[in-house]
């Protein structure tokens, strides 16, 4: 889907951030997730919906925390914009990349 989209490296960032959001949804909710991606020439938006209420703010991981706790920190650092929206039952965590057409 992203083969002809984005500046060099943008598809790698999109893959990393999508993986982080899906992993968070699966690890922290145990209820599955739904992924939606919308691609237009100037922007990519990825949404990951889970079915567990509640929004925890991203935390800065401890240096000796292994590989856990860095997902939303990466999203915050690499996405052009991102957010979390309550959806009644569950929430949607989303990010946008403004990579533009390749």
N, C-alpha and C positions, 0 to 999 in steps of 0.2 A: 504494500500500500504506500510506503514511503519512498519507494525507489527513485522517483523523479522529483521528490519534494526536498526542500531545505538546502541550506548551505553545507559545506563539508563539515562532517561531525555532528550535524543536527540530528540525523537519524540515530546515531549512537546515543546521544543524550536522551532522545525520545524513548528508546528501548530501555535504557537504564532507569529512567523515572517511572515508566509504566511498570517495569518489574518491581520496583520498590513499592509502589502503591498496591499492586496486586498481592505481593507478599505480605504487606501489612494487613490487608483485609483478610487474607486467609489465616494468618498466624494469630491475629488478635480477635477474630470473631468466631471462627469455627462454623460459619454459616454460609460460606461461598461468597461470590462476588460477581458483579456484572460489569464488563468493560465496554465503554463506548469511545470510539475515536472519530473525530470529525477533522477532515483535511480540506483546506482551501488553499489556493496558491500562496497566500501570505501567512497562513497560520495553521497550527495543529493544536487541537484541544483533545485531551484524554480525560475521561471521567471513570472513576472506579466506585461503584456503589456497593455497599454492604448492607446488612439487614439487622444491625445492632445499633441501638441509639447511643448517643454520647459522643462528645468530641473532646479528645485530649489534646492540649497544645503540644507542639513539638518540643522536645527537650534536647539540650546539648548533652551528648553522650560523654560518660567518663572516659578518660584516656585508656583505662585498662578494662573497658567494657566489651572487649572482643569485637564482634561484628554486629552487635545489636544496637538499636537506637539511633541509627544514622539515616533512615529512610526519608523522613520529612525534612531533616536538615539538608540532605542532598536536593530534595525537591525545591526547597526554599532558595538554595544557592544557585541552582542551574536553570530553573524555569523563569520565563519572562513574567509570568503571573501564576498564582495558584490560590486555592482556597478550599474550604470545607463548608458544605451546606447540609443542614438537617433536612431529611426527607420523610418526616413522619415516622415510619418504621425504617430506621437506619439513617445512613448519611451518604453523601457523595463527596469524595475528595477528587479534585481536578487540578490539572495544570495546563498551561498554554505555552507554546514555543512560537516565536515569531521568526521562523527560519527563512521565510520567503521562498520563492520558486528557485530551483537550482539552475 
